[in-house]
Amino acid sequence: MVKQYETVFIVTPVLSEDQMKETVQKYTDFLTNHGAEIVHTHNWGMKKLAYPIRKKTTGFYYLIEFKAEPSLIADLEIAYKRDERLLRFLTVALDKHAVAYNEKKRAAKKAAAETVAEPAPVAEEN
């Protein structure tokens, strides 16, 4: 039975932009190669950590939302644990309410972006 999941991981801040993108690509490829369907990805960027992890006070946060078989999660988390570039990770299964909330939030963000992209009509003065 395919379920929908959300995984967030924190990448060490000492990596270059290319190394960070390579790390993210590694895990999106891992998921797709193991039969998962990527629903959404979001780069949260560099954020300050609540407490130091391995003497680091900041990290790159990245979110991947995907659909997969539950057996894939154990393999994904083993890959996370083996990667020195990751400071922390968390994978959660989404229930139907969380899936609906995420879809609604993405639709609202997309609509807001479209209204900003369209120029406002200019009223003509007579």
Rosetta silent file (secondary structure, phi, psi, omega in degrees, C-alpha in Angstrom):
SEQUENCE: MVKQYETVFIVTPVLSEDQMKETVQKYTDFLTNHGAEIVHTHNWGMKKLAYPIRKKTTGFYYLIEFKAEPSLIADLEIAYKRDERLLRFLTVALDKHAVAYNEKKRAAKKAAAETVAEPAPVAEEN
SCORE:     score description
SCORE:     0.000 S_00000001
   1 L     0.000  124.455 -179.459    0.000    0.000    0.000 S_00000001
   2 L   -80.554  132.086  177.622    1.485    3.318   -1.080 S_00000001
   3 E  -120.920  163.070  177.904    1.491    6.062    1.562 S_00000001
   4 E  -101.257  134.311 -176.983    2.468    9.702    1.388 S_00000001
   5 E  -127.455  162.573  175.155    5.495   10.846    3.382 S_00000001
   6 E  -134.405  127.841  177.776    7.352   14.026    4.132 S_00000001
   7 E  -124.984  135.815  177.211   11.056   14.021    4.927 S_00000001
   8 E  -123.107  133.642  174.385   13.104   16.980    6.111 S_00000001
   9 E  -133.944  154.017 -179.863   16.852   16.882    6.456 S_00000001
  10 E  -111.504  120.970 -179.909   19.474   19.380    7.581 S_00000001
  11 E   -97.122  141.936 -178.627   22.671   19.508    5.527 S_00000001
  12 L   -57.611  141.137 -175.225   25.894   20.770    7.088 S_00000001
  13 L   -76.831   -6.765 -178.105   26.565   24.447    6.303 S_00000001
  14 L   -80.010   -6.047  179.968   30.211   23.924    5.305 S_00000001
  15 L   -78.391  152.193  173.438   29.211   22.560    1.887 S_00000001
  16 L   -76.485  170.356  179.082   29.265   24.675   -1.250 S_00000001
  17 H   -59.519  -41.425 -179.939   26.031   25.356   -3.141 S_00000001
  18 H   -65.692  -41.094  178.790   26.922   22.650   -5.698 S_00000001
  19 H   -65.784  -36.186  178.146   27.662   20.083   -2.983 S_00000001
  20 H   -65.206  -46.498  178.944   24.347   20.908   -1.302 S_00000001
  21 H   -62.366  -37.793  178.444   22.457   20.446   -4.595 S_00000001
  22 H   -63.301  -40.858  178.367   24.338   17.179   -5.175 S_00000001
  23 H   -63.328  -45.845  178.986   23.261   15.904   -1.746 S_00000001
  24 H   -62.849  -43.560 -179.906   19.615   16.783   -2.417 S_00000001
  25 H   -62.332  -36.624  178.986   19.815   15.179   -5.883 S_00000001
  26 H   -57.457  -44.033 -176.613   21.266   12.016   -4.311 S_00000001
  27 H   -80.194  -32.419  174.626   18.172   11.561   -2.146 S_00000001
  28 H   -67.765  -38.911  175.720   15.609   12.500   -4.795 S_00000001
  29 H   -64.956  -41.938  178.496   17.317    9.990   -7.127 S_00000001
  30 H   -56.095  -46.811 -178.608   17.365    7.400   -4.324 S_00000001
  31 H   -64.692  -48.702 -177.725   13.619    7.799   -3.862 S_00000001
  32 H   -66.606  -36.249  178.606   12.730    7.664   -7.577 S_00000001
  33 H   -67.558  -22.850  178.956   15.079    4.704   -8.184 S_00000001
  34 L  -101.065   19.199  172.070   13.284    2.783   -5.416 S_00000001
  35 L    88.844    8.967  179.172    9.825    3.393   -6.890 S_00000001
  36 L   -84.249  153.590  176.170    8.786    6.511   -4.996 S_00000001
  37 E  -110.311  118.207  179.715    6.893    9.343   -6.647 S_00000001
  38 E   -75.133  121.869 -179.960    8.159   12.814   -5.710 S_00000001
  39 E   -91.213  -43.548 -175.184    5.144   15.039   -4.995 S_00000001
  40 E  -160.798  143.818  172.353    6.910   18.244   -3.931 S_00000001
  41 E  -128.158  149.864 -179.560   10.336   19.522   -2.944 S_00000001
  42 E  -149.353  124.479  176.231   11.146   22.716   -1.113 S_00000001
  43 E   -90.082  112.721  179.932   14.477   24.298   -0.222 S_00000001
  44 E   -82.162  -13.713  178.269   13.989   26.139    3.072 S_00000001
  45 E    83.776 -169.792 -178.813   17.509   27.553    2.838 S_00000001
  46 E   -77.966  129.106  179.236   20.043   28.249    5.551 S_00000001
  47 E  -134.518  155.033  176.401   18.536   28.500    9.030 S_00000001
  48 E   -79.192  135.544  179.132   19.889   28.889   12.538 S_00000001
  49 E   -81.106  151.866  179.094   19.647   25.717   14.608 S_00000001
  50 E   -67.633  -29.522  177.809   17.945   25.765   18.003 S_00000001
  51 E  -150.112  153.405 -178.257   21.058   24.171   19.512 S_00000001
  52 E   -64.242  139.359  175.055   24.505   23.300   18.124 S_00000001
  53 E  -124.766  120.585 -176.826   24.825   19.956   16.327 S_00000001
  54 L    51.318   42.652  179.007   28.399   18.726   15.773 S_00000001
  55 L    63.933   19.251  176.302   29.598   22.251   16.639 S_00000001
  56 E  -106.764  139.222  179.647   27.467   23.744   13.832 S_00000001
  57 E  -109.841   -5.073  176.635   24.931   26.472   14.607 S_00000001
  58 E  -134.850  167.195  177.763   23.321   26.694   11.133 S_00000001
  59 E  -165.478  158.198  175.054   22.274   24.265    8.425 S_00000001
  60 E   -86.825  121.073  178.577   20.576   23.980    5.037 S_00000001
  61 E   -95.538  138.242  177.847   17.022   22.670    5.460 S_00000001
  62 E  -141.754  136.813 -179.059   15.385   20.711    2.636 S_00000001
  63 E  -116.458  136.500  173.247   11.935   19.085    2.426 S_00000001
  64 E  -128.452  125.321  175.168   10.844   16.282    0.091 S_00000001
  65 E  -107.220  129.877 -174.166    7.219   15.119   -0.047 S_00000001
  66 E  -150.315  162.137  174.550    6.767   11.748   -1.761 S_00000001
  67 E  -110.814  131.700 -177.438    4.569    8.670   -2.188 S_00000001
  68 E  -160.168  169.686  172.862    6.175    5.290   -1.531 S_00000001
  69 L   -73.384  143.434 -179.951    5.839    1.853   -0.036 S_00000001
  70 L   -57.913  -28.002 -179.091    6.392    1.826    3.751 S_00000001
  71 H   -66.514  -21.209 -179.320    9.328   -0.604    3.360 S_00000001
  72 H   -70.457  -27.884 -174.138   11.344    2.116    1.577 S_00000001
  73 H   -61.537  -41.225  179.577   11.512    4.333    4.674 S_00000001
  74 H   -61.947  -43.042  178.844   13.916    2.033    6.545 S_00000001
  75 H   -65.203  -40.326  179.198   16.305    2.004    3.549 S_00000001
  76 H   -62.793  -45.570 -177.712   16.061    5.790    3.197 S_00000001
  77 H   -69.870  -29.636  173.970   16.849    6.385    6.858 S_00000001
  78 H   -66.002  -41.986  177.658   19.826    3.997    6.726 S_00000001
  79 H   -62.682  -40.006  176.938   21.166    6.042    3.796 S_00000001
  80 H   -60.629  -46.252 -176.797   20.616    9.222    5.843 S_00000001
  81 H   -64.393  -30.307 -178.833   22.495    7.786    8.834 S_00000001
  82 H   -80.783  -12.883 -175.318   25.473    6.815    6.648 S_00000001
  83 L   -91.638  116.746 -179.028   25.810   10.301    5.139 S_00000001
  84 L   -69.309  -20.425 -176.909   28.221   12.564    7.040 S_00000001
  85 L   -74.226  -18.460 -178.717   26.812   15.641    5.288 S_00000001
  86 E   -92.483  130.859  176.922   23.466   15.353    7.095 S_00000001
  87 E   -86.188  -45.801 -179.856   23.163   16.775   10.592 S_00000001
  88 E  -149.325  160.656  175.316   19.573   15.626   11.266 S_00000001
  89 E  -151.938  157.449  176.279   16.597   14.153    9.442 S_00000001
  90 E  -150.680  129.114  177.172   12.963   13.377   10.097 S_00000001
  91 E  -122.343  128.719  179.638   10.526   11.358    7.994 S_00000001
  92 E  -129.182  146.638  173.015    6.815   11.272    8.824 S_00000001
  93 E   -83.434  135.281 -179.241    3.826    9.562    7.243 S_00000001
  94 L   -96.187  134.514  173.219    1.108   12.013    6.284 S_00000001
  95 L   -84.650  177.921 -175.447   -2.538   11.289    6.991 S_00000001
  96 H   -62.667  -30.623 -179.742   -5.294   12.445    4.641 S_00000001
  97 H   -71.097  -40.385  178.709   -5.708   15.733    6.528 S_00000001
  98 H   -67.575  -38.919  177.667   -2.003   16.593    6.265 S_00000001
  99 H   -62.976  -45.907  179.125   -2.003   15.751    2.546 S_00000001
 100 H   -62.951  -40.630  178.806   -5.052   17.984    1.994 S_00000001
 101 H   -62.294  -46.058 -179.896   -3.442   20.782    4.034 S_00000001
 102 H   -62.663  -41.742  179.332   -0.197   20.603    2.020 S_00000001
 103 H   -65.039  -42.213  179.230   -2.090   20.644   -1.295 S_00000001
 104 H   -63.516  -42.543  179.690   -4.208   23.596   -0.153 S_00000001
 105 H   -63.872  -43.364  178.349   -1.117   25.492    1.027 S_00000001
 106 H   -65.176  -39.570  179.197    0.696   24.890   -2.306 S_00000001
 107 H   -64.846  -41.456  179.064   -2.385   25.979   -4.296 S_00000001
 108 H   -65.640  -39.908  179.196   -2.690   29.190   -2.251 S_00000001
 109 H   -66.304  -40.166  178.809    1.012   29.944   -2.718 S_00000001
 110 H   -65.413  -42.824  179.068    0.734   29.323   -6.460 S_00000001
 111 H   -63.748  -40.369  178.714   -2.329   31.587   -6.728 S_00000001
 112 H   -64.824  -38.912  179.457   -0.547   34.329   -4.783 S_00000001
 113 H   -67.205  -36.201  179.623    2.479   34.052   -7.084 S_00000001
 114 H   -69.485  -37.618 -179.887    0.250   34.299  -10.159 S_00000001
 115 H   -70.519  -31.562  176.574   -1.509   37.434   -8.915 S_00000001
 116 H   -71.478  -36.422 -177.589    1.848   39.080   -8.224 S_00000001
 117 H   -69.583  -31.364 -179.535    3.119   38.104  -11.689 S_00000001
 118 L   -80.643  131.171  178.038    0.147   39.694  -13.468 S_00000001
 119 L   -70.400  143.517 -179.168    0.379   43.467  -13.788 S_00000001
 120 L   -72.343  141.292  178.537   -2.477   45.319  -12.156 S_00000001
 121 L   -65.463  137.302 -177.912   -4.873   47.027  -14.572 S_00000001
 122 L   -96.799  126.420  178.825   -4.228   50.743  -14.783 S_00000001
 123 L   -77.260  132.590  179.451   -7.264   53.025  -14.578 S_00000001
 124 L   -83.589  139.155  178.314   -7.294   55.658  -17.288 S_00000001
 125 L   -97.291  136.496  178.543   -7.785   59.230  -16.239 S_00000001
 126 L  -108.629    0.000    0.000  -10.072   61.468  -18.321 S_00000001
